[in-house]
Amino acid sequence: MCFFGMFNMYACRVNLSVAAVAMTKNVTLSNGTILESDFDWTSQEKGLILSSFFYGYVPIQILVGIILSRISAHIVFGIGTAVPGILTILTPLIAKNTEFWVLVTTRVVMGIFQGVAVPCLMAFWTLWAPPLERARLHGIAVSGAFVGTVFALPLSGFLGENFGWESIFYVIGGICLGWYIVWLLIIRESPEKDTFISQFEREYILRTIGEEKHSSKNGRKIPWTSILTSIPVWGVICAGFGWGWGYVTMLTQLPQFLSDIMDFDLGKSGFLSGLPYLTMAIMSLIAGYLADLLLVKNILTVTQVRKYYICFSMILQAGFIVAAIYITDPLLNIMCICFAIGFGAFTYSGVGINYIDIAPAFAAVVGGLGNTIATVPGIISPLLTGVIVKSDPNEYEDIKREWTIVFFIAAAIYLIGSVIYWFTGSAKQQKWGKFEKEEKNSFDNIGYEADKNEI
């Protein structure tokens, strides 16, 4: 259900990237009918709309940790998915009948509610995930975000070409609300309260995570000074920022890039924009399984797994994103973009779980802080791209030069984040981040806390 929750959140988030193309360009439907554009947005206005989601998404991250100390994560996650679904359905009505700023505000509100996703997942894993299964479970859950993107982008292109851009929001918003009904019926806060799992599974989970970790509500005072002065915390935050910049750049701009540089139509642009996220979804499952295997077999320590995953994958992403701007063959270009985004699954797997490694008792708080900074690119990148990419698509050399600048900025930030994490990152559990009564269990013997053999 977390997989499908993330699926719906990202489907609601990314559909505007394709819809915005149809909303500002004349579209010829499959039956030959020509739909004139409804909006005459400038590139800067389009950048503002695409980035406005993150104006709400970014500041809520820190508050989510505080909210989760008082309200169960499954309630927060459910509401955080349902409200954006409702707003998605209302988007055509808002866009056509209100002022520009109202649409921007709607996207901001969607960002506020979807901002709970990552901190809630971290709260879930402290209750539901045995230590050596966390990377795998997290990988499965977050792959829903990438599958949702894969699903939403081509579906949006198909709907926009055949039924008009309004249908994009109606269909995706309706799917989101359907998920929420099922979530309400079957999901409970913790294994102790879940009636759908076996007694054996319940006892196994409770035994391996420790008896003090059976509620997502943590009444302890948040050690802000320790968090803000922790080098490992800032190391993973920098890695998250580097990953976030490249990811958001591709997420919000790829349909436009394919339209400008490859001259793809709306349907093809939407379909091909989804392929990199299919690659990322597959790699996310591989990354989670491989990380757990490396730990179970004692091949690498937790810190080594996190560093190799984050640093090497970001270097590969930087290389592929630079290659994509110079390769003119459509097939090879799409392959480079697929790998540039796909290897981000290894980075995201390492970053997401690293917050739990460092501070399991405050994973939602630390993760919320990290995700706040990691999503700042969601505000800056689309606006910066709107400023840089201003040429007419017919002026090929000019617009290619502008997209080259955008891609080189993303590659440079990938590399900087990789270097910083290599020298500062760690999976060692911090003293201030432990539960008050840590229960020793069989997993301690294999060094899950990464106290030894750090690199």
MITI-749276 format. One record per residue (C-alpha): residue number from 1; residue in three letters; x, y, z. Coordinates in pm, whole numbers, plus 50000, padded with zeros to 5 digits. Example, Ala and Ser with C-alpha at 12.3 -4.5 7.8 and 13.67 -1.06 7.14 Angstrom:
<recs>
{rec 1, 'ALA', {51230, 49550, 50780}}
{rec 2, 'SER', {51367, 49894, 50714}}
</recs>
This chain:
<recs>
{rec 1, 'MET', {50000, 50000, 50000}}
{rec 2, 'CYS', {50293, 50235, 50058}}
{rec 3, 'PHE', {50403, 50150, 49704}}
{rec 4, 'PHE', {50066, 50253, 49563}}
{rec 5, 'GLY', {50049, 50555, 49792}}
{rec 6, 'MET', {50377, 50683, 49650}}
{rec 7, 'PHE', {50250, 50585, 49305}}
{rec 8, 'ASN', {49948, 50813, 49342}}
{rec 9, 'MET', {50140, 51100, 49498}}
{rec 10, 'TYR', {50385, 51117, 49211}}
{rec 11, 'ALA', {50117, 51066, 48948}}
{rec 12, 'CYS', {49938, 51374, 49087}}
{rec 13, 'ARG', {50267, 51561, 49104}}
{rec 14, 'VAL', {50405, 51505, 48755}}
{rec 15, 'ASN', {50092, 51515, 48539}}
{rec 16, 'LEU', {50119, 51893, 48509}}
{rec 17, 'SER', {50458, 51858, 48335}}
{rec 18, 'VAL', {50280, 51704, 48035}}
{rec 19, 'ALA', {49951, 51889, 48076}}
{rec 20, 'ALA', {50133, 52224, 48071}}
{rec 21, 'VAL', {50252, 52148, 47718}}
{rec 22, 'ALA', {49894, 52080, 47604}}
{rec 23, 'MET', {49758, 52379, 47796}}
{rec 24, 'THR', {49992, 52622, 47618}}
{rec 25, 'LYS', {50010, 52469, 47269}}
{rec 26, 'ASN', {49753, 52387, 47003}}
{rec 27, 'VAL', {49686, 52012, 47016}}
{rec 28, 'THR', {49549, 51800, 46730}}
{rec 29, 'LEU', {49334, 51514, 46863}}
{rec 30, 'SER', {49345, 51167, 46709}}
{rec 31, 'ASN', {49018, 51240, 46522}}
{rec 32, 'GLY', {49171, 51548, 46359}}
{rec 33, 'THR', {49006, 51805, 46584}}
{rec 34, 'ILE', {49236, 52095, 46669}}
{rec 35, 'LEU', {49219, 52223, 47025}}
{rec 36, 'GLU', {49358, 52571, 47062}}
{rec 37, 'SER', {49569, 52646, 47366}}
{rec 38, 'ASP', {49376, 52775, 47666}}
{rec 39, 'PHE', {49664, 52965, 47823}}
{rec 40, 'ASP', {49936, 53197, 47700}}
{rec 41, 'TRP', {50193, 53145, 47975}}
{rec 42, 'THR', {50547, 53273, 47935}}
{rec 43, 'SER', {50838, 53038, 48007}}
{rec 44, 'GLN', {50884, 53212, 48343}}
{rec 45, 'GLU', {50516, 53163, 48432}}
{rec 46, 'LYS', {50535, 52799, 48331}}
{rec 47, 'GLY', {50844, 52761, 48548}}
{rec 48, 'LEU', {50659, 52920, 48840}}
{rec 49, 'ILE', {50367, 52680, 48807}}
{rec 50, 'LEU', {50595, 52376, 48786}}
{rec 51, 'SER', {50798, 52491, 49086}}
{rec 52, 'SER', {50504, 52611, 49298}}
{rec 53, 'PHE', {50439, 52258, 49423}}
{rec 54, 'PHE', {50770, 52272, 49608}}
{rec 55, 'TYR', {50687, 52601, 49779}}
{rec 56, 'GLY', {50453, 52396, 49993}}
{rec 57, 'TYR', {50651, 52072, 49988}}
{rec 58, 'VAL', {50974, 52217, 50126}}
{rec 59, 'PRO', {50869, 52398, 50448}}
{rec 60, 'ILE', {50633, 52124, 50568}}
{rec 61, 'GLN', {50917, 51870, 50595}}
{rec 62, 'ILE', {51046, 51981, 50935}}
{rec 63, 'LEU', {50694, 52021, 51073}}
{rec 64, 'VAL', {50606, 51666, 50970}}
{rec 65, 'GLY', {50852, 51526, 51222}}
{rec 66, 'ILE', {50676, 51720, 51496}}
{rec 67, 'ILE', {50333, 51618, 51366}}
{rec 68, 'LEU', {50435, 51251, 51363}}
{rec 69, 'SER', {50534, 51273, 51729}}
{rec 70, 'ARG', {50165, 51333, 51802}}
{rec 71, 'ILE', {49965, 51172, 51520}}
{rec 72, 'SER', {50012, 50821, 51380}}
{rec 73, 'ALA', {50201, 50804, 51052}}
{rec 74, 'HIS', {49934, 50598, 50875}}
{rec 75, 'ILE', {49676, 50873, 50933}}
{rec 76, 'VAL', {49909, 51149, 50813}}
{rec 77, 'PHE', {50016, 50952, 50505}}
{rec 78, 'GLY', {49657, 50876, 50407}}
{rec 79, 'ILE', {49542, 51237, 50432}}
{rec 80, 'GLY', {49857, 51351, 50254}}
{rec 81, 'THR', {49755, 51140, 49955}}
{rec 82, 'ALA', {49380, 51204, 49953}}
{rec 83, 'VAL', {49382, 51585, 49957}}
{rec 84, 'PRO', {49612, 51617, 49651}}
{rec 85, 'GLY', {49379, 51374, 49473}}
{rec 86, 'ILE', {49085, 51607, 49535}}
{rec 87, 'LEU', {49284, 51913, 49427}}
{rec 88, 'THR', {49398, 51733, 49112}}
{rec 89, 'ILE', {49036, 51674, 49010}}
{rec 90, 'LEU', {48959, 52040, 49075}}
{rec 91, 'THR', {49260, 52171, 48881}}
{rec 92, 'PRO', {49082, 52221, 48542}}
{rec 93, 'LEU', {48802, 52412, 48712}}
{rec 94, 'ILE', {49050, 52628, 48901}}
{rec 95, 'ALA', {49273, 52690, 48598}}
{rec 96, 'LYS', {48992, 52798, 48365}}
{rec 97, 'ASN', {48776, 52997, 48605}}
{rec 98, 'THR', {49015, 53173, 48841}}
{rec 99, 'GLU', {49326, 53386, 48833}}
{rec 100, 'PHE', {49676, 53253, 48762}}
{rec 101, 'TRP', {49782, 53290, 49126}}
{rec 102, 'VAL', {49495, 53065, 49242}}
{rec 103, 'LEU', {49633, 52779, 49032}}
{rec 104, 'VAL', {49977, 52845, 49176}}
{rec 105, 'THR', {49831, 52840, 49528}}
{rec 106, 'THR', {49656, 52510, 49454}}
{rec 107, 'ARG', {49988, 52353, 49363}}
{rec 108, 'VAL', {50145, 52495, 49679}}
{rec 109, 'VAL', {49872, 52331, 49890}}
{rec 110, 'MET', {49927, 52001, 49708}}
{rec 111, 'GLY', {50294, 52027, 49796}}
{rec 112, 'ILE', {50214, 52082, 50162}}
{rec 113, 'PHE', {50010, 51763, 50185}}
{rec 114, 'GLN', {50244, 51551, 49975}}
{rec 115, 'GLY', {50539, 51670, 50181}}
{rec 116, 'VAL', {50449, 51416, 50450}}
{rec 117, 'ALA', {50539, 51117, 50232}}
{rec 118, 'VAL', {50909, 51057, 50299}}
{rec 119, 'PRO', {50901, 51128, 50677}}
{rec 120, 'CYS', {50600, 50897, 50708}}
{rec 121, 'LEU', {50785, 50617, 50530}}
{rec 122, 'MET', {51073, 50652, 50773}}
{rec 123, 'ALA', {50829, 50635, 51063}}
{rec 124, 'PHE', {50675, 50321, 50911}}
{rec 125, 'TRP', {51009, 50141, 50884}}
{rec 126, 'THR', {51093, 50199, 51251}}
{rec 127, 'LEU', {50770, 50012, 51334}}
{rec 128, 'TRP', {50745, 49756, 51058}}
{rec 129, 'ALA', {51090, 49682, 50911}}
{rec 130, 'PRO', {51346, 49444, 51064}}
{rec 131, 'PRO', {51688, 49613, 51028}}
{rec 132, 'LEU', {51819, 49388, 50753}}
{rec 133, 'GLU', {51502, 49428, 50546}}
{rec 134, 'ARG', {51477, 49807, 50560}}
{rec 135, 'ALA', {51657, 49882, 50236}}
{rec 136, 'ARG', {51447, 49625, 50050}}
{rec 137, 'LEU', {51115, 49749, 50190}}
{rec 138, 'HIS', {51212, 50111, 50135}}
{rec 139, 'GLY', {51316, 50027, 49780}}
{rec 140, 'ILE', {50980, 49864, 49708}}
{rec 141, 'ALA', {50786, 50157, 49856}}
{rec 142, 'VAL', {50977, 50436, 49682}}
{rec 143, 'SER', {50973, 50249, 49352}}
{rec 144, 'GLY', {50602, 50330, 49359}}
{rec 145, 'ALA', {50698, 50694, 49306}}
{rec 146, 'PHE', {50891, 50605, 48994}}
{rec 147, 'VAL', {50626, 50364, 48864}}
{rec 148, 'GLY', {50367, 50636, 48927}}
{rec 149, 'THR', {50576, 50871, 48717}}
{rec 150, 'VAL', {50610, 50606, 48445}}
{rec 151, 'PHE', {50235, 50557, 48452}}
{rec 152, 'ALA', {50135, 50924, 48469}}
{rec 153, 'LEU', {50358, 51071, 48198}}
{rec 154, 'PRO', {50252, 50851, 47903}}
{rec 155, 'LEU', {49893, 50834, 48031}}
{rec 156, 'SER', {49885, 51213, 48047}}
{rec 157, 'GLY', {50017, 51233, 47692}}
{rec 158, 'PHE', {49755, 50985, 47571}}
{rec 159, 'LEU', {49468, 51154, 47752}}
{rec 160, 'GLY', {49579, 51501, 47644}}
{rec 161, 'GLU', {49600, 51399, 47278}}
{rec 162, 'ASN', {49271, 51209, 47270}}
{rec 163, 'PHE', {49039, 51371, 47524}}
{rec 164, 'GLY', {49185, 51711, 47605}}
{rec 165, 'TRP', {49413, 51818, 47888}}
{rec 166, 'GLU', {49131, 51832, 48145}}
{rec 167, 'SER', {49093, 51453, 48135}}
{rec 168, 'ILE', {49449, 51415, 48266}}
{rec 169, 'PHE', {49351, 51559, 48603}}
{rec 170, 'TYR', {49014, 51384, 48629}}
{rec 171, 'VAL', {49152, 51034, 48572}}
{rec 172, 'ILE', {49463, 51060, 48789}}
{rec 173, 'GLY', {49280, 51234, 49074}}
{rec 174, 'GLY', {49008, 50967, 49069}}
{rec 175, 'ILE', {49262, 50685, 49095}}
{rec 176, 'CYS', {49418, 50861, 49394}}
{rec 177, 'LEU', {49088, 50880, 49583}}
{rec 178, 'GLY', {49018, 50512, 49511}}
{rec 179, 'TRP', {49346, 50420, 49679}}
{rec 180, 'TYR', {49259, 50625, 49987}}
{rec 181, 'ILE', {48937, 50431, 50044}}
{rec 182, 'VAL', {49129, 50102, 50046}}
{rec 183, 'TRP', {49396, 50252, 50275}}
{rec 184, 'LEU', {49133, 50350, 50531}}
{rec 185, 'LEU', {48989, 49999, 50534}}
{rec 186, 'ILE', {49302, 49787, 50578}}
{rec 187, 'ILE', {49598, 49986, 50717}}
{rec 188, 'ARG', {49681, 50008, 51088}}
{rec 189, 'GLU', {49952, 50193, 51281}}
{rec 190, 'SER', {50168, 49901, 51394}}
{rec 191, 'PRO', {50200, 49521, 51375}}
{rec 192, 'GLU', {50033, 49493, 51717}}
{rec 193, 'LYS', {49716, 49654, 51582}}
{rec 194, 'ASP', {49711, 49487, 51241}}
{rec 195, 'THR', {49458, 49204, 51202}}
{rec 196, 'PHE', {49570, 49109, 50851}}
{rec 197, 'ILE', {49912, 48962, 50941}}
{rec 198, 'SER', {49984, 48626, 51103}}
{rec 199, 'GLN', {50083, 48588, 51466}}
{rec 200, 'PHE', {50422, 48453, 51359}}
{rec 201, 'GLU', {50492, 48756, 51140}}
{rec 202, 'ARG', {50379, 48992, 51414}}
{rec 203, 'GLU', {50608, 48833, 51673}}
{rec 204, 'TYR', {50900, 48828, 51430}}
{rec 205, 'ILE', {50870, 49200, 51354}}
{rec 206, 'LEU', {50829, 49300, 51718}}
{rec 207, 'ARG', {51124, 49085, 51826}}
{rec 208, 'THR', {51365, 49216, 51565}}
{rec 209, 'ILE', {51288, 49588, 51595}}
{rec 210, 'GLY', {51284, 49592, 51977}}
{rec 211, 'GLU', {51004, 49636, 52224}}
{rec 212, 'GLU', {51035, 50014, 52259}}
{rec 213, 'LYS', {50960, 50086, 51893}}
{rec 214, 'HIS', {50594, 49993, 51866}}
{rec 215, 'SER', {50449, 50339, 51810}}
{rec 216, 'SER', {50529, 50611, 51559}}
{rec 217, 'LYS', {50442, 50869, 51825}}
{rec 218, 'ASN', {50760, 50961, 52011}}
{rec 219, 'GLY', {50714, 51190, 52311}}
{rec 220, 'ARG', {51085, 51262, 52362}}
{rec 221, 'LYS', {51222, 51611, 52319}}
{rec 222, 'ILE', {51382, 51655, 51978}}
{rec 223, 'PRO', {51761, 51709, 52015}}
{rec 224, 'TRP', {51787, 51989, 51762}}
{rec 225, 'THR', {52137, 52098, 51867}}
{rec 226, 'SER', {52275, 51747, 51819}}
{rec 227, 'ILE', {52097, 51709, 51487}}
{rec 228, 'LEU', {52214, 52042, 51346}}
{rec 229, 'THR', {52577, 51988, 51452}}
{rec 230, 'SER', {52604, 51629, 51329}}
{rec 231, 'ILE', {52850, 51584, 51042}}
{rec 232, 'PRO', {52690, 51256, 50920}}
{rec 233, 'VAL', {52351, 51431, 50909}}
{rec 234, 'TRP', {52486, 51713, 50694}}
{rec 235, 'GLY', {52674, 51465, 50477}}
{rec 236, 'VAL', {52359, 51280, 50378}}
{rec 237, 'ILE', {52169, 51609, 50343}}
{rec 238, 'CYS', {52423, 51731, 50087}}
{rec 239, 'ALA', {52393, 51404, 49898}}
{rec 240, 'GLY', {52015, 51438, 49903}}
{rec 241, 'PHE', {52039, 51793, 49769}}
{rec 242, 'GLY', {52263, 51681, 49483}}
{rec 243, 'TRP', {52029, 51398, 49394}}
{rec 244, 'GLY', {51726, 51623, 49429}}
{rec 245, 'TRP', {51855, 51884, 49186}}
{rec 246, 'GLY', {51910, 51639, 48904}}
{rec 247, 'TYR', {51590, 51450, 48973}}
{rec 248, 'VAL', {51368, 51758, 48984}}
{rec 249, 'THR', {51531, 51903, 48673}}
{rec 250, 'MET', {51443, 51589, 48481}}
{rec 251, 'LEU', {51104, 51545, 48645}}
{rec 252, 'THR', {50977, 51891, 48557}}
{rec 253, 'GLN', {51166, 51965, 48235}}
{rec 254, 'LEU', {51206, 51637, 48045}}
{rec 255, 'PRO', {50882, 51663, 47841}}
{rec 256, 'GLN', {50977, 52018, 47741}}
{rec 257, 'PHE', {51336, 51913, 47660}}
{rec 258, 'LEU', {51215, 51630, 47436}}
{rec 259, 'SER', {50974, 51868, 47265}}
{rec 260, 'ASP', {51237, 52141, 47212}}
{rec 261, 'ILE', {51543, 51932, 47121}}
{rec 262, 'MET', {51398, 51610, 46978}}
{rec 263, 'ASP', {51084, 51774, 46833}}
{rec 264, 'PHE', {50859, 51502, 46975}}
{rec 265, 'ASP', {50483, 51553, 46979}}
{rec 266, 'LEU', {50279, 51550, 47302}}
{rec 267, 'GLY', {50200, 51178, 47300}}
{rec 268, 'LYS', {50554, 51065, 47220}}
{rec 269, 'SER', {50705, 51317, 47462}}
{rec 270, 'GLY', {50483, 51191, 47745}}
{rec 271, 'PHE', {50554, 50825, 47667}}
{rec 272, 'LEU', {50931, 50865, 47637}}
{rec 273, 'SER', {50942, 51084, 47948}}
{rec 274, 'GLY', {50810, 50786, 48142}}
{rec 275, 'LEU', {51078, 50539, 48031}}
{rec 276, 'PRO', {51356, 50676, 48257}}
{rec 277, 'TYR', {51131, 50633, 48559}}
{rec 278, 'LEU', {51052, 50276, 48460}}
{rec 279, 'THR', {51428, 50223, 48461}}
{rec 280, 'MET', {51447, 50387, 48802}}
{rec 281, 'ALA', {51164, 50171, 48938}}
{rec 282, 'ILE', {51340, 49852, 48829}}
{rec 283, 'MET', {51674, 49971, 48965}}
{rec 284, 'SER', {51508, 50069, 49293}}
{rec 285, 'LEU', {51399, 49709, 49351}}
{rec 286, 'ILE', {51745, 49583, 49259}}
{rec 287, 'ALA', {51914, 49841, 49483}}
{rec 288, 'GLY', {51709, 49747, 49789}}
{rec 289, 'TYR', {51758, 49373, 49744}}
{rec 290, 'LEU', {52130, 49405, 49672}}
{rec 291, 'ALA', {52192, 49629, 49974}}
{rec 292, 'ASP', {52028, 49381, 50210}}
{rec 293, 'LEU', {52217, 49092, 50049}}
{rec 294, 'LEU', {52552, 49266, 50094}}
{rec 295, 'LEU', {52472, 49316, 50463}}
{rec 296, 'VAL', {52336, 48967, 50531}}
{rec 297, 'LYS', {52642, 48809, 50367}}
{rec 298, 'ASN', {52877, 49040, 50562}}
{rec 299, 'ILE', {53035, 49151, 50233}}
{rec 300, 'LEU', {53026, 49520, 50322}}
{rec 301, 'THR', {52948, 49727, 50629}}
{rec 302, 'VAL', {52641, 49949, 50629}}
{rec 303, 'THR', {52854, 50262, 50588}}
{rec 304, 'GLN', {53032, 50109, 50289}}
{rec 305, 'VAL', {52703, 50014, 50125}}
{rec 306, 'ARG', {52565, 50365, 50172}}
{rec 307, 'LYS', {52880, 50534, 50039}}
{rec 308, 'TYR', {52917, 50311, 49734}}
{rec 309, 'TYR', {52549, 50345, 49650}}
{rec 310, 'ILE', {52533, 50722, 49686}}
{rec 311, 'CYS', {52871, 50832, 49553}}
{rec 312, 'PHE', {52923, 50600, 49258}}
{rec 313, 'SER', {52567, 50630, 49133}}
{rec 314, 'MET', {52579, 51011, 49140}}
{rec 315, 'ILE', {52901, 51008, 48940}}
{rec 316, 'LEU', {52735, 50785, 48680}}
{rec 317, 'GLN', {52430, 51012, 48673}}
{rec 318, 'ALA', {52649, 51314, 48605}}
{rec 319, 'GLY', {52819, 51135, 48316}}
{rec 320, 'PHE', {52497, 51022, 48150}}
{rec 321, 'ILE', {52322, 51357, 48186}}
{rec 322, 'VAL', {52613, 51531, 48009}}
{rec 323, 'ALA', {52616, 51264, 47737}}
{rec 324, 'ALA', {52244, 51316, 47677}}
{rec 325, 'ILE', {52288, 51674, 47563}}
{rec 326, 'TYR', {52551, 51584, 47300}}
{rec 327, 'ILE', {52400, 51266, 47156}}
{rec 328, 'THR', {52158, 51349, 46875}}
{rec 329, 'ASP', {52041, 50996, 46795}}
{rec 330, 'PRO', {51694, 50972, 46956}}
{rec 331, 'LEU', {51737, 50613, 47078}}
{rec 332, 'LEU', {52080, 50668, 47232}}
{rec 333, 'ASN', {51966, 50998, 47379}}
{rec 334, 'ILE', {51673, 50833, 47555}}
{rec 335, 'MET', {51902, 50555, 47678}}
{rec 336, 'CYS', {52137, 50810, 47835}}
{rec 337, 'ILE', {51846, 50986, 48003}}
{rec 338, 'CYS', {51714, 50651, 48128}}
{rec 339, 'PHE', {52047, 50572, 48293}}
{rec 340, 'ALA', {52093, 50928, 48420}}
{rec 341, 'ILE', {51765, 50899, 48607}}
{rec 342, 'GLY', {51772, 50524, 48669}}
{rec 343, 'PHE', {52095, 50517, 48870}}
{rec 344, 'GLY', {51930, 50766, 49102}}
{rec 345, 'ALA', {51751, 50467, 49254}}
{rec 346, 'PHE', {52076, 50365, 49421}}
{rec 347, 'THR', {52132, 50718, 49550}}
{rec 348, 'TYR', {51777, 50750, 49678}}
{rec 349, 'SER', {51790, 50410, 49846}}
{rec 350, 'GLY', {52110, 50506, 50027}}
{rec 351, 'VAL', {51993, 50852, 50131}}
{rec 352, 'GLY', {51648, 50746, 50249}}
{rec 353, 'ILE', {51768, 50464, 50471}}
{rec 354, 'ASN', {52073, 50654, 50599}}
{rec 355, 'TYR', {51850, 50876, 50813}}
{rec 356, 'ILE', {51724, 50564, 50992}}
{rec 357, 'ASP', {52081, 50434, 51029}}
{rec 358, 'ILE', {52189, 50756, 51198}}
{rec 359, 'ALA', {51891, 50825, 51421}}
{rec 360, 'PRO', {51616, 50559, 51433}}
{rec 361, 'ALA', {51440, 50732, 51723}}
{rec 362, 'PHE', {51416, 51058, 51526}}
{rec 363, 'ALA', {51421, 50926, 51170}}
{rec 364, 'ALA', {51111, 51123, 51070}}
{rec 365, 'VAL', {51253, 51447, 51211}}
{rec 366, 'VAL', {51601, 51409, 51062}}
{rec 367, 'GLY', {51456, 51279, 50737}}
{rec 368, 'GLY', {51215, 51572, 50730}}
{rec 369, 'LEU', {51503, 51817, 50771}}
{rec 370, 'GLY', {51702, 51642, 50500}}
{rec 371, 'ASN', {51408, 51622, 50264}}
{rec 372, 'THR', {51340, 51992, 50321}}
{rec 373, 'ILE', {51683, 52082, 50188}}
{rec 374, 'ALA', {51677, 51808, 49923}}
{rec 375, 'THR', {51358, 51953, 49775}}
{rec 376, 'VAL', {51476, 52314, 49763}}
{rec 377, 'PRO', {51589, 52239, 49404}}
{rec 378, 'GLY', {51222, 52188, 49328}}
{rec 379, 'ILE', {51179, 52561, 49373}}
{rec 380, 'ILE', {51505, 52682, 49224}}
{rec 381, 'SER', {51559, 52447, 48929}}
{rec 382, 'PRO', {51235, 52511, 48732}}
{rec 383, 'LEU', {51266, 52887, 48785}}
{rec 384, 'LEU', {51632, 52884, 48679}}
{rec 385, 'THR', {51548, 52672, 48375}}
{rec 386, 'GLY', {51274, 52918, 48284}}
{rec 387, 'VAL', {51528, 53199, 48294}}
{rec 388, 'ILE', {51795, 53010, 48096}}
{rec 389, 'VAL', {51575, 52842, 47831}}
{rec 390, 'LYS', {51405, 53131, 47652}}
{rec 391, 'SER', {51476, 53080, 47281}}
{rec 392, 'ASP', {51220, 52974, 47027}}
{rec 393, 'PRO', {51236, 52596, 46961}}
{rec 394, 'ASN', {51283, 52679, 46592}}
{rec 395, 'GLU', {51618, 52840, 46680}}
{rec 396, 'TYR', {51780, 52502, 46738}}
{rec 397, 'GLU', {52139, 52605, 46812}}
{rec 398, 'ASP', {52034, 52871, 47061}}
{rec 399, 'ILE', {51793, 52651, 47252}}
{rec 400, 'LYS', {52035, 52357, 47256}}
{rec 401, 'ARG', {52302, 52582, 47406}}
{rec 402, 'GLU', {52056, 52686, 47676}}
{rec 403, 'TRP', {51963, 52326, 47758}}
{rec 404, 'THR', {52334, 52241, 47772}}
{rec 405, 'ILE', {52377, 52494, 48052}}
{rec 406, 'VAL', {52083, 52341, 48242}}
{rec 407, 'PHE', {52223, 51989, 48214}}
{rec 408, 'PHE', {52578, 52090, 48307}}
{rec 409, 'ILE', {52452, 52259, 48622}}
{rec 410, 'ALA', {52275, 51937, 48722}}
{rec 411, 'ALA', {52588, 51728, 48652}}
{rec 412, 'ALA', {52810, 51959, 48857}}
{rec 413, 'ILE', {52576, 51945, 49156}}
{rec 414, 'TYR', {52567, 51564, 49133}}
{rec 415, 'LEU', {52947, 51553, 49156}}
{rec 416, 'ILE', {52969, 51800, 49444}}
{rec 417, 'GLY', {52713, 51604, 49647}}
{rec 418, 'SER', {52901, 51281, 49580}}
{rec 419, 'VAL', {53235, 51420, 49700}}
{rec 420, 'ILE', {53089, 51571, 50017}}
{rec 421, 'TYR', {52915, 51248, 50116}}
{rec 422, 'TRP', {53224, 51036, 50053}}
{rec 423, 'PHE', {53418, 51231, 50315}}
{rec 424, 'THR', {53140, 51301, 50567}}
{rec 425, 'GLY', {52882, 51025, 50531}}
{rec 426, 'SER', {52833, 50747, 50785}}
{rec 427, 'ALA', {52578, 50486, 50887}}
{rec 428, 'LYS', {52691, 50477, 51249}}
{rec 429, 'GLN', {52400, 50524, 51486}}
{rec 430, 'GLN', {52442, 50850, 51677}}
{rec 431, 'LYS', {52405, 50846, 52055}}
{rec 432, 'TRP', {52136, 51113, 52049}}
{rec 433, 'GLY', {51940, 50919, 51786}}
{rec 434, 'LYS', {51888, 50595, 51978}}
{rec 435, 'PHE', {51567, 50482, 52143}}
{rec 436, 'GLU', {51572, 50525, 52520}}
{rec 437, 'LYS', {51580, 50151, 52582}}
{rec 438, 'GLU', {51761, 49986, 52296}}
{rec 439, 'GLU', {51696, 49616, 52286}}
{rec 440, 'LYS', {51990, 49403, 52182}}
{rec 441, 'ASN', {51900, 49140, 51927}}
{rec 442, 'SER', {52061, 48892, 51695}}
{rec 443, 'PHE', {52129, 49154, 51431}}
{rec 444, 'ASP', {52382, 49335, 51649}}
{rec 445, 'ASN', {52635, 49059, 51590}}
{rec 446, 'ILE', {52666, 49136, 51221}}
{rec 447, 'GLY', {52743, 49501, 51281}}
{rec 448, 'TYR', {52424, 49661, 51158}}
{rec 449, 'GLU', {52504, 49974, 51355}}
{rec 450, 'ALA', {52821, 50008, 51151}}
{rec 451, 'ASP', {53040, 50080, 51454}}
{rec 452, 'LYS', {53331, 49893, 51299}}
{rec 453, 'ASN', {53520, 49901, 50974}}
{rec 454, 'GLU', {53405, 50247, 50878}}
{rec 455, 'ILE', {53552, 50395, 50561}}
</recs>
